[in-house]
Amino acid sequence: GQRIAERECASCHSVDRTSVSPNRSAPPLREVLAMNDSEFLAYRFIEAMRITHDKMPLFDFDVRSADALIA
């Protein structure tokens, strides 16, 4: 999960416990995790990757990857 976050998310989102996101309009992943019900979070991540804004990277993101990222 940490490798996915560093490789795919860290250019915009903070992926640690304290830092500010490089892109100020991208929330830190810790905030995304805290704002969502963990039972549905993996599916929300997957959906966001499919229908989000143009600046999000395209990569293969499935439930297993989402679960690893959440962990």
Protein Blocks (a to p, Z undefined) as FASTA:
>chain_A
ZZmmmmmmmmmmccbfkbccfblmlccfklmmmmpcfklmmmmmmmmmmmmcfklccddd
dfklmmmmmZZ
